[in-house]
Amino acid sequence: MTSVLLIAAVFTMGYTMIAKRLTTTVITAPMVFLSFGFLLSQSGVMLHGDAEETLHLVAEIALVILLFLDASQIDLEALKERHVWPQRMLLIGLPLTIALGTIAAAPFLPGWPLVALVLMAAILAPTDAALGQAVVTNPDVPERPRRALTVESGLNDGIALPAILLFASLTAEAMDQNGVDWALFGAKQLILGPLVGIATGYLGGRVLIWAKSRDFTSDTYEGVGAIALAGAAYLAATLVDGNGFISAFVAGLCFGNVVKGRCKFIYEFTESEGQLLTWAAFFLLGAALVPEAIQHLTWSTLALILISLFVVRPLAIWLSLIGTDASTTTRLFFGWFGPRGLATALFALLIVQQIDMEIGEPILYIAINAVWISAFLHGLSALPAARWYGAHVESKGKCPEAEPITHSAKPLITDNT
């Protein structure tokens, strides 16, 4: 294991030396580290079991921290002025994605119970904030579309999780197993998760302001406190059966809007330590799960994944934004940039042990294949599409996408990694 860590450390060091240059190309960090993990696994240097044991923990930590910090950079006052797009994509687009995904899955997964098809569609529905960084941090894209995509990717995985747990239970029952009644649990997750997040984020922000006003803390210690607060929001929510991911995102939203730019850490971490966490998660994913998933990739499951990426989400987002001021181009742009990432992988790992392996394993393999395929397709298209979209909006002159946000405390991070 020591040799593996040494190789990973040297590789990461080497990558950081050319990372800035790579941001001007179509090569993204998730693509690089997925490939590195896969190649290391295939070489026999890294044992499959070693990577899989670590993957769940690292991916979960990365997702919690990045959700918290991404949300911390969203200005609620500005969002109130332009909230329609993310609201529509979450409340209409996400259920439509699951419904259309269920219909799309039926021909490719014959013999599966309906609840298992819905479960598969729900796992493929959430988008990934980490994979979307190349777009939501790109200054070529106007701030309003970036904010809409950030809010959607931050909240949709937490909103989808109760449905995933519910249909995992129903699938277990359909396969003659002892399923757990997740209906009440799902309701508690959607209610208690945000409540815990609001309380944690607000109190954490007020404490930070109080400490700074008395010169009791410094930037270094504030960073440690912010990470601890993200973990506290997640863990506190899980203790009361609330959704930890929603709690972490809402806590970050409240914390960032209470401190109002007075905690520099929340803008700096995502560019450094946050990237390292994300890279580690994708490296372990490539080493632990991608090799086996590729072996189970068939033409039918590949078709299902491509339909999910190219048809299901774009159509759902298009329909959800009918009646808004989003242009045709913006609807297509939002529909395409819904990459599947850490959330999809984590949710598949979460439920695979709860249901019969006859369906559980195929769900896991489809989910993991969707993640690496999405990482490459969205990664390769992110930079050129973002530049094209930004130029298109600019050429239109005064349009809703380009309207300035008057209350923004700080621009979104401009490092396109």
C-alpha positions as CSV (number, residue, x, y, z in Angstrom):
1,M,0.0,0.0,0.0
2,T,2.9,2.3,0.7
3,S,4.1,2.0,-2.9
4,V,0.6,2.9,-4.2
5,L,0.5,6.0,-2.0
6,L,3.9,7.0,-3.2
7,I,2.9,6.6,-6.9
8,A,-0.3,8.5,-6.2
9,A,1.6,11.4,-4.5
10,V,4.1,11.7,-7.2
11,F,1.4,11.6,-9.9
12,T,-0.6,14.3,-8.1
13,M,2.4,16.5,-7.7
14,G,3.2,16.1,-11.4
15,Y,-0.4,16.9,-12.4
16,T,-0.4,20.1,-10.3
17,M,2.7,21.3,-12.3
18,I,0.6,21.3,-15.5
19,A,-2.9,21.8,-14.1
20,K,-3.1,25.5,-15.1
21,R,-2.1,24.6,-18.7
22,L,-4.7,21.8,-18.8
23,T,-7.5,24.2,-17.9
24,T,-7.1,25.7,-21.4
25,T,-7.7,22.3,-22.9
26,V,-10.6,19.8,-22.9
27,I,-8.8,17.6,-20.4
28,T,-10.3,17.8,-16.9
29,A,-9.0,16.6,-13.6
30,P,-11.8,13.9,-13.2
31,M,-10.8,12.4,-16.6
32,V,-7.2,12.3,-15.6
33,F,-7.6,10.8,-12.2
34,L,-10.3,8.3,-13.3
35,S,-7.8,7.1,-16.0
36,F,-4.9,7.0,-13.6
37,G,-6.8,4.9,-11.0
38,F,-8.0,2.5,-13.8
39,L,-4.5,2.1,-15.2
40,L,-3.0,1.5,-11.7
41,S,-5.6,-1.1,-11.0
42,Q,-5.0,-2.9,-14.3
43,S,-1.2,-2.9,-13.7
44,G,-1.7,-5.0,-10.5
45,V,0.1,-2.5,-8.3
46,M,-3.0,-1.6,-6.5
47,L,-5.3,-4.3,-5.1
48,H,-9.0,-3.9,-5.9
49,G,-10.0,-4.4,-2.2
50,D,-7.7,-1.7,-0.9
51,A,-9.3,0.9,-3.2
52,E,-12.9,-0.1,-2.6
53,E,-12.5,0.0,1.2
54,T,-11.4,3.6,1.0
55,L,-13.6,4.9,-1.8
56,H,-16.9,5.2,0.1
57,L,-15.3,7.3,2.9
58,V,-13.3,9.6,0.7
59,A,-16.2,10.2,-1.8
60,E,-18.6,11.0,1.0
61,I,-16.3,13.4,2.7
62,A,-15.5,15.1,-0.7
63,L,-19.2,15.4,-1.5
64,V,-20.1,16.9,1.9
65,I,-17.4,19.5,1.9
66,L,-17.8,20.6,-1.7
67,L,-21.5,20.9,-1.3
68,F,-21.0,23.1,1.8
69,L,-18.4,25.3,0.2
70,D,-20.2,25.7,-3.2
71,A,-23.3,26.7,-1.3
72,S,-21.3,29.2,0.8
73,Q,-20.5,31.2,-2.3
74,I,-24.2,31.7,-3.4
75,D,-25.6,35.1,-2.6
76,L,-29.2,34.4,-1.4
77,E,-30.3,38.0,-2.0
78,A,-29.2,37.8,-5.7
79,L,-30.8,34.3,-6.0
80,K,-34.1,35.7,-4.8
81,E,-34.1,38.0,-7.8
82,R,-33.4,35.1,-10.3
83,H,-34.6,31.9,-8.6
84,V,-37.0,30.6,-11.3
85,W,-34.5,28.5,-13.3
86,P,-33.1,26.4,-10.4
87,Q,-36.5,26.1,-8.8
88,R,-38.1,24.7,-12.0
89,M,-35.2,22.3,-12.7
90,L,-35.4,20.9,-9.1
91,L,-39.1,20.8,-8.6
92,I,-40.2,19.8,-12.2
93,G,-37.0,18.8,-14.0
94,L,-35.8,16.2,-11.4
95,P,-39.1,14.3,-11.2
96,L,-39.4,14.4,-14.9
97,T,-35.9,13.1,-15.3
98,I,-36.8,10.1,-13.1
99,A,-40.1,9.5,-14.9
100,L,-38.6,9.7,-18.4
101,G,-35.6,7.7,-17.2
102,T,-38.0,4.9,-16.1
103,I,-39.6,4.8,-19.5
104,A,-36.3,4.8,-21.2
105,A,-34.9,2.0,-19.1
106,A,-37.8,-0.4,-19.6
107,P,-36.8,-1.7,-23.1
108,F,-33.1,-2.2,-22.0
109,L,-33.8,-3.9,-18.7
110,P,-36.5,-6.5,-19.5
111,G,-37.9,-8.5,-16.7
112,W,-37.1,-5.9,-14.1
113,P,-39.9,-4.9,-11.7
114,L,-41.2,-1.4,-12.2
115,V,-39.9,-0.2,-8.9
116,A,-36.4,-1.4,-9.9
117,L,-36.6,0.6,-13.1
118,V,-37.6,3.7,-11.1
119,L,-34.7,3.1,-8.8
120,M,-32.3,2.9,-11.6
121,A,-33.6,6.1,-13.1
122,A,-33.4,7.9,-9.7
123,I,-29.8,6.9,-9.3
124,L,-28.9,8.3,-12.7
125,A,-30.8,11.5,-12.1
126,P,-28.6,13.6,-9.7
127,T,-25.9,15.8,-11.2
128,D,-22.5,16.4,-9.8
129,A,-21.1,19.7,-8.6
130,A,-17.5,18.5,-8.9
131,L,-17.8,17.4,-12.5
132,G,-19.7,20.6,-13.3
133,Q,-16.8,22.9,-12.0
134,A,-15.4,23.3,-15.5
135,V,-18.7,25.1,-16.4
136,V,-19.9,26.8,-13.2
137,T,-16.5,28.3,-12.5
138,N,-15.9,29.4,-16.1
139,P,-16.0,33.2,-16.4
140,D,-17.1,32.9,-20.1
141,V,-20.5,31.7,-18.8
142,P,-22.6,34.6,-17.3
143,E,-23.2,34.6,-13.6
144,R,-27.0,33.8,-13.6
145,P,-26.7,30.5,-15.5
146,R,-23.7,29.5,-13.4
147,R,-25.6,30.2,-10.2
148,A,-28.6,28.2,-11.5
149,L,-26.5,25.2,-12.3
150,T,-24.6,25.4,-8.9
151,V,-27.9,25.5,-6.9
152,E,-29.4,22.6,-9.0
153,S,-26.3,20.4,-8.7
154,G,-26.0,21.2,-5.0
155,L,-29.6,20.3,-4.1
156,N,-30.7,17.6,-6.5
157,D,-28.7,14.8,-5.1
158,G,-30.1,15.3,-1.6
159,I,-33.6,15.6,-2.9
160,A,-33.2,12.4,-5.0
161,L,-31.8,10.4,-2.1
162,P,-35.1,9.8,-0.2
163,A,-36.7,8.6,-3.4
164,I,-33.8,6.3,-4.0
165,L,-34.1,4.8,-0.5
166,L,-37.8,4.4,-0.9
167,F,-37.6,2.6,-4.2
168,A,-34.7,0.5,-2.9
169,S,-37.0,-0.7,-0.2
170,L,-39.8,-1.4,-2.6
171,T,-37.4,-3.2,-4.9
172,A,-36.3,-5.4,-2.1
173,E,-39.9,-6.3,-1.3
174,A,-40.6,-7.0,-5.0
175,M,-37.7,-9.4,-5.0
176,D,-39.2,-11.1,-1.9
177,Q,-36.8,-9.6,0.6
178,N,-37.5,-7.9,3.9
179,G,-37.6,-4.3,2.8
180,V,-37.6,-1.4,5.2
181,D,-40.4,1.1,5.1
182,W,-38.6,4.2,3.9
183,A,-41.7,6.4,3.3
184,L,-41.6,8.1,6.7
185,F,-37.8,8.1,6.6
186,G,-37.8,9.9,3.2
187,A,-40.2,12.6,4.5
188,K,-38.0,13.1,7.6
189,Q,-35.0,13.5,5.4
190,L,-36.5,16.2,3.3
191,I,-37.8,18.1,6.3
192,L,-35.2,17.6,9.0
193,G,-32.2,17.8,6.7
194,P,-32.8,21.4,5.7
195,L,-33.8,22.4,9.3
196,V,-30.6,21.0,10.7
197,G,-28.7,22.8,8.0
198,I,-30.3,26.1,8.6
199,A,-29.6,25.9,12.4
200,T,-26.1,24.7,11.9
201,G,-25.1,27.2,9.2
202,Y,-26.8,30.2,10.9
203,L,-25.3,29.5,14.3
204,G,-21.9,28.8,12.9
205,G,-21.9,32.1,10.9
206,R,-23.0,34.1,14.0
207,V,-20.3,32.5,16.1
208,L,-17.6,33.3,13.5
209,I,-18.7,36.9,13.3
210,W,-18.6,37.2,17.1
211,A,-15.1,35.6,17.2
212,K,-13.8,37.9,14.5
213,S,-15.2,41.0,16.1
214,R,-13.1,40.2,19.3
215,D,-10.1,39.1,17.3
216,F,-10.3,35.5,18.8
217,T,-9.6,33.8,15.5
218,S,-7.7,34.1,12.3
219,D,-8.0,33.0,8.7
220,T,-6.2,29.7,9.4
221,Y,-8.4,28.7,12.2
222,E,-11.6,29.8,10.4
223,G,-10.8,27.3,7.6
224,V,-10.6,24.4,10.1
225,G,-13.9,25.6,11.7
226,A,-15.7,25.7,8.3
227,I,-14.7,22.1,7.5
228,A,-15.8,21.1,11.0
229,L,-19.1,22.9,10.5
230,A,-19.8,21.1,7.2
231,G,-19.1,17.7,8.9
232,A,-21.3,18.8,11.9
233,A,-24.2,19.6,9.6
234,Y,-24.0,16.3,7.8
235,L,-23.6,14.2,11.0
236,A,-26.3,16.0,13.0
237,A,-28.8,15.5,10.2
238,T,-28.1,11.8,9.9
239,L,-28.6,11.4,13.7
240,V,-32.2,12.5,13.4
241,D,-32.8,10.7,10.0
242,G,-32.4,13.9,8.1
243,N,-30.6,14.1,4.8
244,G,-26.9,14.8,5.5
245,F,-26.2,16.1,1.9
246,I,-29.1,18.5,1.9
247,S,-28.1,19.6,5.4
248,A,-24.5,20.3,4.4
249,F,-25.6,22.3,1.3
250,V,-28.2,24.3,3.3
251,A,-25.7,24.9,6.1
252,G,-23.2,26.3,3.6
253,L,-25.9,28.5,2.1
254,C,-26.8,30.0,5.5
255,F,-23.2,30.2,6.7
256,G,-22.0,32.0,3.6
257,N,-24.8,34.5,3.6
258,V,-24.4,35.3,7.4
259,V,-20.6,35.9,7.1
260,K,-21.0,37.7,3.8
261,G,-17.5,37.2,2.4
262,R,-15.8,37.6,5.8
263,C,-14.5,34.0,5.7
264,K,-11.9,33.9,2.8
265,F,-11.5,30.2,3.3
266,I,-14.7,29.3,1.6
267,Y,-13.4,30.8,-1.6
268,E,-9.9,29.4,-1.4
269,F,-10.5,25.8,-0.3
270,T,-12.3,24.7,-3.4
271,E,-9.3,25.8,-5.5
272,S,-6.8,23.7,-3.5
273,E,-7.7,21.1,-0.8
274,G,-11.2,20.7,-2.2
275,Q,-9.7,19.8,-5.5
276,L,-7.5,17.2,-3.8
277,L,-10.5,15.5,-2.2
278,T,-12.3,15.3,-5.5
279,W,-9.2,14.0,-7.3
280,A,-8.8,11.3,-4.7
281,A,-12.4,10.2,-5.0
282,F,-12.2,9.9,-8.8
283,F,-8.9,8.1,-8.5
284,L,-10.3,5.5,-6.1
285,L,-13.4,5.2,-8.3
286,G,-11.3,4.4,-11.3
287,A,-9.2,1.9,-9.3
288,A,-12.0,0.2,-7.4
289,L,-15.1,0.0,-9.5
290,V,-14.5,1.1,-13.1
291,P,-12.5,-2.0,-14.2
292,E,-15.2,-4.4,-13.1
293,A,-18.0,-2.1,-14.4
294,I,-16.4,-2.0,-17.9
295,Q,-16.4,-5.8,-18.0
296,H,-20.2,-5.7,-17.5
297,L,-20.8,-2.9,-20.1
298,T,-23.1,-4.3,-22.8
299,W,-24.5,-2.6,-25.9
300,S,-27.9,-2.3,-24.2
301,T,-26.6,-0.7,-21.0
302,L,-24.4,1.6,-23.1
303,A,-27.5,2.7,-25.0
304,L,-29.4,3.3,-21.8
305,I,-26.6,5.5,-20.4
306,L,-26.3,7.5,-23.6
307,I,-30.1,8.0,-23.8
308,S,-30.0,9.1,-20.1
309,L,-27.3,11.7,-20.9
310,F,-28.4,12.9,-24.4
311,V,-32.2,12.5,-24.2
312,V,-33.7,12.0,-20.8
313,R,-32.2,15.0,-18.9
314,P,-32.2,17.4,-21.8
315,L,-35.8,16.7,-22.5
316,A,-36.8,17.0,-18.8
317,I,-34.9,20.3,-18.3
318,W,-36.4,21.7,-21.6
319,L,-39.9,20.9,-20.4
320,S,-39.3,22.2,-16.9
321,L,-38.2,25.6,-18.2
322,I,-41.2,26.2,-20.5
323,G,-42.8,29.5,-19.6
324,T,-39.6,31.0,-18.2
325,D,-37.3,33.6,-19.7
326,A,-34.7,31.0,-20.5
327,S,-33.8,31.0,-24.2
328,T,-33.7,27.9,-26.4
329,T,-29.9,27.9,-26.2
330,T,-30.0,28.2,-22.4
331,R,-32.4,25.3,-22.1
332,L,-30.2,23.1,-24.2
333,F,-27.1,24.2,-22.3
334,F,-28.7,23.4,-18.9
335,G,-30.0,20.1,-20.3
336,W,-26.6,18.9,-21.4
337,F,-24.5,20.0,-18.4
338,G,-25.9,17.6,-15.9
339,P,-22.9,15.3,-15.4
340,R,-23.2,12.2,-13.3
341,G,-20.5,11.8,-10.7
342,L,-19.8,11.1,-7.0
343,A,-23.5,11.2,-6.0
344,T,-24.5,8.6,-8.5
345,A,-21.7,6.3,-7.5
346,L,-22.3,6.8,-3.7
347,F,-26.0,6.2,-4.0
348,A,-25.5,3.0,-6.0
349,L,-23.0,1.8,-3.4
350,L,-25.5,2.7,-0.7
351,I,-28.4,0.6,-1.9
352,V,-26.6,-2.4,-3.6
353,Q,-26.4,-4.3,-0.3
354,Q,-30.1,-3.7,0.4
355,I,-31.6,-5.5,-2.6
356,D,-31.1,-8.8,-4.4
357,M,-27.7,-9.0,-6.1
358,E,-29.5,-10.1,-9.3
359,I,-30.6,-6.5,-9.6
360,G,-28.2,-4.8,-7.2
361,E,-25.0,-5.6,-9.1
362,P,-26.4,-4.5,-12.5
363,I,-27.5,-1.2,-10.9
364,L,-24.1,-0.6,-9.5
365,Y,-22.3,-1.4,-12.8
366,I,-24.7,0.8,-14.8
367,A,-24.2,3.7,-12.4
368,I,-20.4,3.4,-12.4
369,N,-20.3,3.2,-16.2
370,A,-22.5,6.2,-16.4
371,V,-20.1,8.1,-14.2
372,W,-16.9,7.5,-16.2
373,I,-18.7,8.0,-19.5
374,S,-20.2,11.2,-18.3
375,A,-16.8,12.4,-16.9
376,F,-15.3,12.1,-20.4
377,L,-18.2,13.3,-22.5
378,H,-19.0,16.3,-20.2
379,G,-15.3,17.0,-19.6
380,L,-14.4,17.1,-23.3
381,S,-17.4,19.3,-24.1
382,A,-17.2,21.7,-21.1
383,L,-14.7,24.2,-22.2
384,P,-15.7,24.6,-25.9
385,A,-19.4,24.6,-25.0
386,A,-18.9,27.2,-22.2
387,R,-17.0,29.5,-24.5
388,W,-19.5,29.1,-27.3
389,Y,-22.4,29.7,-24.9
390,G,-20.8,32.8,-23.4
391,A,-20.1,34.2,-26.8
392,H,-23.7,33.5,-27.9
393,V,-25.1,35.3,-24.9
394,E,-22.8,38.2,-25.4
395,S,-23.8,38.5,-29.0
396,K,-27.4,38.7,-28.0
397,G,-26.7,41.9,-26.1
398,K,-29.4,42.6,-23.5
399,C,-31.0,39.3,-22.6
400,P,-32.1,37.5,-19.4
401,E,-29.0,35.3,-19.3
402,A,-26.6,38.3,-19.3
403,E,-28.5,40.5,-16.8
404,P,-26.2,41.6,-14.1
405,I,-26.6,40.4,-10.5
406,T,-26.6,43.5,-8.3
407,H,-26.2,41.8,-4.9
408,S,-23.3,39.4,-5.6
409,A,-20.8,39.5,-2.8
410,K,-18.1,37.8,-4.7
411,P,-17.8,36.3,-8.2
412,L,-17.7,32.6,-8.5
413,I,-14.3,31.0,-8.5
414,T,-12.6,31.4,-11.9
415,D,-10.2,28.5,-11.8
416,N,-11.6,26.1,-14.4
417,T,-10.4,22.7,-12.9
